[in-house]
């Protein structure tokens, strides 16, 4: 009897693994648990033990000893207000920054979405296309533009565009600190709100508003009693996701934290504090504590979003009734509103690139008489630089080596993440409804829910673990982190593409005896080539512009082009950092253009215009 059970088990096992979808599911479950889930426990362990001799010297506890000292000191220490200064104050201010960012993003993005989808506004195509530029560009670009525009000689920051054109000098609190950080993050995520809210508005049944019109309800009443309740899911999702992204943002607070402590505008965000603690060597464990706190924040927010949208079932906006949108007539104001929107959108989408070009070509910011090409072409080190290797970026071997490594990293990451995403999509679509498919889909999406710096901290903690120290500062570590961090983009794209395919297509190939790899390369891939190409190109773009994810892991500032930019900005080489930023943005926008031409997809097409 036992022998029969063994044989039956072997036969069942053989039958199970005879299906490619099952093999892929098991393989990726093991891979993702090992590469994503287990490292999270490594981070947790790093927060409750002494990490290295420096930390042992600081805490007075032997290296490798398990302790809650990091949590206790960071969260409760009253010595010199340590907990307040190092944790609670940055966390509180970061929460306020995230809330203000939500107001700006939802207010600005939602308003533009309503005008594009629900009114007879002219120039919709231009506004819709250009409005998404700030989201396509790296987050720090808006911060650098903000500084270039508002800085002034009254705060000893050089002459900005506003002062050069009008002579107006704004207070330091407008240029550096809490307020500009919140505004820049809000403007960066406004296109995100535009896409989510606009998609709901575009697909909303016109009869809902028409019925209210027949009942002689005012436009304001229709907006508040009909339209707003309908877009509430997108509104709540936008608020929660923007809050989650903003509270853990690193690059914007890093670039706009240049004011003096004496001025009262010095703003240290929780993510900047985390990097400082981890990099010090003496307080690495405390940095890991902050990384865990940020992950808990992010996961709690996503859970809250899923709970809210899953709880209510009355969010139906697309019905079998009339789909014709009844546009609001703006009357004589339509052209005025259109011109205002065109100016505002162009200012925040196009002016940043203009400002970066100007800053990189002027020896003295704001003084056109000091035009120079040295920050692009000089072969001599820049005056006042404390680095002897800082020459014109087009002549700098350091810059081009870093650009080459960034390109190579982005290319390999896109190939790995894209291929893995397609395979995961294939497995999930073929086993949909099963627990294994749901688990695989959830784990593959998990890296998206973890803030970039926290995800980097996960692998930093792993690189200090016995047996994995060879990872520390290596290119392979960057590759590993990038591949899994950007896999959610590819896995969701791959899953959606596979779900669109009828099972009959592959079944026909199976009947003819076509092996699995040929079915993938000769049948399935050609049919969904556009979607699959997006799964490769989107991780490439994201990796190319990423800074927060790699800032803790790069061996030196010369590792990637984004770390070179960060170091040049930190050491006061603003002209060179602006030049590098312009190169990165142009490169990213060109890739986005290629994505559009190769796949026919555009980030704003879900809204229209």
N, C-alpha and C positions, 0 to 999 in steps of 0.2 A: 504493500500500500504506500509506504514511504517512497519507494522507487517511482511509483506512478505519479505521486505528487511532484517529485523532483523533475520528472520528464515533462509534466504539464507546465510547471513553472518555467522550464527552459523554453518550451514551445511558445508560451505566452510572451516571454521576454524577447524571443526571436521575432515573433510577429509584431511586437511593439516597436522594436528598433528597425524593422523593415520599412517603416514609413519615415521619410526624410524629416517631416515636421516634428516627429517625436524626438529624433536624434538632435535636431537643432534646439528644441525646447530644453532638453536635459543638459546639453552642452552649455547653453547660455545661462541657465539657472546656476550651474556650478561656477561658471566664469564670473558672473555678476555678484554672486554671494561672496566669492573670494576677492573680487576687485573693488566692490563698493560697500557691501554690508560689513565684512570683517574689519576693513580699515577704520570704520566708524568706532568699533570697539577699541581699536588701537589709540584713537584720539581720546576716548574716555579714560583709558588706562593712563595715557600721558598726563591727564589732568589730575590724577590721584597718585602720582609717584614722582620722585625726584629725578629730573632729566639731566644728567651730566654733572661734571665737577663744579661748574660755575654755579649752578642752581643749588648744589649741595653746600657750597661755601656760603651762599646767600641765606639759605634756610637753616643751616646748621644740622641738617639731616643727611645721613649717608646716601650716596648715589644709588638709585634703584629701589629705595625704600618706599613702600606704599604709605600714603599720607593724605589727609584732607586739608593740609596746610594751605595749598593754593586756593581752594574754595573759601576757606575760612578767612584768610587775609584779604583776598580781593573783595569779598562780599560783606565782611563785617569789621575789618580792622579800623579802629578809631585813631590809631597813632598818626599824628599829622594829617588827620582826615583822609587817610590813604584810600579806604574803600569808596568814600564819596568822590574824591578827585579822579581815581583810576577807573572806577566802574559806574557808580550810580549817576554821576553827573553826565558823563558821555552818553550813557544809555538813555537818560531822560531827554537830553538835547537831541539825540538821534531820533527818538520817537517824535518829538515836536517837528523836527526837520521832515520826517517822513509824512506826517499829517499835513503839513503845509504843501509838500510836493503833491500829495493826493488832490488837494483842493485845486492847485494850478493845473495838474494833468487832466482831471475830470472836467473842470470848468472850461478850459481852453479847448481840449480835444473834443469834448461833448458838444460844445457850441458849434465848432466847425463841422462836426459830423451832422448836426441837425440842418445847418445851412446847405450842406452838400446833398443830403438825401431827401429833405422835406420842403425845400423852397425852390423858387425859380431863379436862383442866384446865377449870374453869368460867370465865365472863367472857371467853371468847376474842374475841368480836366487839369488845368495848371495848378490850382490850389491843392487838389487831391494828390497829384504826383509829387509836388515839391514839399507838401506838409510832412511826408514821412521821412524826409532826409535826416532830421535830427535823430531819429531812431535808428536809421541805418548807420549813421556815423558813430564813432566811439563816444562814450558818455563824457569823457574828459574834454572833448572838443568844445562843448558848450561852455564848460568852466573856463577854458583858455580864452574863448571868445569874449566871455563876460569880463574877464580881467582886462583883455586888450581894449575893450570898449569903454569901461568905466574908470580904469586906473587914472591917477592924476598926480601932478607934482605936489599938491597940498598934503598928500600922505606919503611923499617920497617914493612913489612907485613908477615914475616916468609918466610921460604924457600919453593918454589914451585917445581913442578916436573922438569921444564926446568932447573932451577938453580941446582937442586940436581944431574941431569944427565950430564949436559954440563958445568955448572958454569956460564952460561950467565944470566945477569940481565937486563931485558928490562926496558925501561923508565916507569914511573908511568902512563903516558898517554895511554900506551898499556894495562895496568892492570885495571885501573879504569877510569871512565868518559865516554865521548861521543863515542869515537871510539869502545871500547869493547861492549858497549850497542848495537850499530848498528850492529856489527859483530855477536853477539850472537842472536839477533832477526832475522837477515838474515839467519843464519844457522838453526835456529828453523823453519823458514817458507820455507826453500829450498825444503823440501819434499812436501809441499803444491804446489809449482810451478812445481815440478817433476810430481805430479799426474795430475794436470790440463793440462800442456803442453804435457806430455807423452800420455795422453788419446787421444788428437787430432792427434798427430803424428802416433799413433798406428792404428787409423782408417782412415788415409789419403789414398786416392786412389793412388795406385802405378803408374798408368798410367800418372799422372801429372808430376812426376819426370822422368819417362821413356821417355816421349815425349821430355823433355828438353835434356835428354841424347842423343837421336837420332839426335837432332839438334846440337849435339856436343858442348853443353854448358859445361863450367867447373863446377867442384863441388862447388866452391865458388859462382859462378853465380847462380847455382841451389838453393843453400842454401839461398842466399839473395833475389832472384827474385821469387822463387817458394815456398820453405819451410816456410820462415819467414812470408810472407803475409798470408799463410794458418793458421799458429798458432797465428796470431795477436789477435783474440778474447780472446784466453786463456792467451796470454801474457798481454794484457791490463787488463783483469779480475784479474790476479795474482798481477800485479803492484798495482792496486787500492785496492784490498782486503788486501794485505800485508801492504800497506801504512796505511790503516784504522786501522788495528790491531796494528801496531807498534807505531803509534802516541799516542795511548791510553794505551800502555803497562805500567804496574806498576812493576811487579816483577823483571824484568831484571834491569831497572834503580835503583830499590831499593837495590838490592844485589851488584851492581857495582858502588855505589855512596859512596865510603869510602875514597876518597882522600881529602886532606886538601884544604881549600879555597885559602890558600897562594900559593899552587902549580899551581893553574889555571886549574886543571883538575876536580874540583868539578862540577858535572853535575846534575842539578835538572830538571827532566822532568816535563811536564805539569800535568801528572797523579800523580806523587809524590807530586807536589805542591798542587794539589786538596785535597789529603788526609791530608796534613799538615794543610791546611786552615779549613777543616771540623772538624778535631780532636781538633783544638785549642779552640773551643767553642766561641771565640770572633769574628771569621770570617767565621762562618758556611755558611752564605748567599753567600759569595764570592766563597766558594768551590762549591756551587750549580751552580753558574754562569759558572764555568769551566766545570762542568758536562754537562750543556746545550750546551756549545760551542763544546765539544767533540762529543756529539750526533749529532749536526748539521753537523760537519765534516764528521762523519760516514755516515749519511743519504745522504748527498750531493754526497759523493764518490760512494755509491751504486747506486744512481739515475743516475750519470754520466756513470757508467758501463752499466746499463740497457739501457740508451739512446744510447750509442755508439754501443752496440751489436745488438740493435733493429733497428738502423738506416740503417745499411748495410745489404744487403740480399745476398751478394756474398761470404759467408763464407762456402759454401758447400764443404765438404771434403769426405763424404761417398756417393758413387754412386753405380749404379747397375753394373758397369764395374769391371775390375779386382781388387780384393782386396788383391792380393799377394804382399807382401812388398818386394821391391828390396833393399836388404841390401848393404850398402857401405862396400867394402872390405878394411879393414885397413892394410892389408899386414903384413909386419914384425913388424909394430908398435902395432899390436893388443894386444900382450901379455904385452908389456911395459905399454901401456895405462891401461890395465886391472889391472895390479899390482898396478899402481899409484892410480887408483880409489878405489881399495880394501883397500889400506892403508889409504887413506883420509877418506873414508866412515867409516871404522872400527874405526879410530881415534876419529871421532866426535860422533859415535853411541855407541861404546863399552868402549872406554877409560874413559868417564865420570863416569861410574859405578866403574871402577877400581880405579879411583882417589878418589871417595867418600869412598871406602873401605879403601884405604891407609890412607887418612886424619883422618878417625875415629879410626885408630889403632896406630897412632903415637902421642906421647906426644909433640914432637917438629916436626913441619912439615918439611918433607924432610930428617929427620934423622932416618934411619932404626934401629939404636941402641936404640931408645926410644920407641920401640914397647910396646903397652899396651892394655889391654882389659877393662880398667876402664870406658871408655866412653860407653861401652856396658853393663858391669856387675857390676860396683862399687855400693856399698850401702852407701858410704860416699859422702857428697856434694863435688863438684869439687873445687879445690883450685883456688882462684882468682875470683870465681863467686860471683856476688852480689845477687844471689838467693839461699836461703837455701834448695830449693826443687830440685836442679839439681843433680840427681844421674844418674847412668848408665841407658840408655834408656830402656833396657830390664827389668830393675828392677823398673823403674819409674811408679808409679801409675798415675801420671799426664799425662805421654805420652800415656799409655795404655787407660786411660779414654778418652783422646782426640782422639785416634785412634778408640775407640769404638763409640764415637759420630760421627766421620767422616763416619764410616761404616754404622751406623744407618741412618744418614742423606742421604748418597748416595743411600742406599737401598730404602728408602721411596721416595726420589726424582725420582729414576728410575722407581718405580712402578707407581707413579702419572704421570710423564711425558710420560712414555711409554704407559700407558692405555689411557691417554688423546690423545696422538698422533695417536693411532690406531682408536679411535672414530672419531677424526677430519678427518683422512684419509678416513674413511668410508663415512662420510657426504660429503666431497669434491668430492670424486669419483662418488657418486650417484647423485650429483647435479651439476656436472661440466658444465661450460658454464653459470651458473646462477650468478647474482650479489652477492647473499648471499654467495655462495661457494667461489667466488673470494675474497670477503671481509674477510671471515673467514680464508682463506689460508694466506692472507696478514698480518692480525693481529697476527695470530699464529707464523708467521715468524719474526715479528717486534722485539722481544727481541734479536734475533741474530744480528740485525743491530746496537744495542745499546752497546757501550763498557761496559765491565764487571763492572768496577768501577762506571761508570755513572749509570748503572742499579741498583747497590747496593745503590748509592746515592739517587735514586728515592724512594726506600723503606725506607731509613734512614729518608728522609724528611717526608714520610708518618708516620713513627713511632713517630715523634715529633708533629704530627697534633692532635688537640683535638679530643678525642674519640678513638685514635689509639695508645696512649702512652703505653698501655700494651704490644705492639709488641716490644718495645725497648729492644734489646739485647736478645730476647727470641729465643729458638730453633725453634719455629713455624715460626718466621720471616725468619730464614735461610732456612727452608723448603719451605716456600712460594716463596722466591727469586730463589732458586735453581730449583724448579719445573717449573717455567715459563721461566727462562733463558735457560734451556736445553730442553724445549719443542720443539723448531724448529727442532732439530735433529730427534726426534721421529715423529713429524707431517709429515715431508717430507718423512721419511722412510715409515710411515703408508700410506700416500697418494700414493706413488709410488707402494707399494705392492698391494693396493686395485685396482689401475688402471690396473695392470697386470691381474686381474681376470676377466673372462668373466661373464657378467650378467646372462648367462644361468645357472651358477652353483648355484647362490642363488635362481633364479627363480624356479628351480627344487625342492629346499627345501620348498619354499613358497607353491607350488602346493600340496605338501604332508602335508601341515598344520603345518610345524615346526615353533615354535615361534622364534622371532628375537634373543633372547639370546642364544638359542640352535644353530641357524644358525651361530652365531659368534663363539661359543666355540667348536662346533662339526664339522663345515664345513669349514668356512673361515680361522679360526686360524690354524688348522692343515695343510692346503694347503700352507699357507705362513708363517709357523712357523719360518723359518730361518730369514726372513726379520723382522718379529715382535720381535723376540728375540734381534735383533740388535737394535731395537727401545727402548728396555729396558736396554741393556748392555752399549750402548754408553753414555747415560746420567749418568750411574753409574760411568764409567771411568772418564768422564769429571768432575763430581762433586767431586770425590775422590782426584783429583790432583789440584783442584781450590783454588786459594788464593785471586786474585784480587777482585772477586765477594763478598767475605765474610769479607775482611779485615776491612771494615768500620762498619760492622754489628755485629761482634762477641763481646760478652759481655766482654771477657778477652782473654789474650793470650793462656789460657788453654782450650779454647772452642773446637778447632779443631786441628788435627795433623799438618795442614799447618800453622796455627797461632803459634803453639809451635815452629815449625821450623823457622818461621820468627823472633820470639822473641829471640831464641837462637843465631841466626846469628847476630841480632842487638846488643846483649850484649857481643859478642866476644866468645861465646862457639862454635867455628867453628867445633871442632871434633864431638860434639854431634849433631850439625845441619847437618853435612855430613852423620852421621849415620842414622838420621831420613830420610834424603833425599833418601838415598840408599834403605831404607825399602819401601818408597812410590813408587819409580821407579820399584822395583822388583814386588811389589804388582800390579801396573798398568800393567806391561808387562805380568804378569801371567793372569790377567783378559783379556787382549788382546788375549792371547793364548787360553783362554777358549772361547772367542767370536768366534775365528777362528774355533775351534773344534765344537762348537755348531751350528754355522750358515754356515760354509764353506766360509765365507766372509773374505777377507783380504784387507787392505787399499791400497795395491799396485797392486792388480789384474787387475785394470783397465788399467795398463800400460804394464804389462807382464814382462817376464824375464826368 
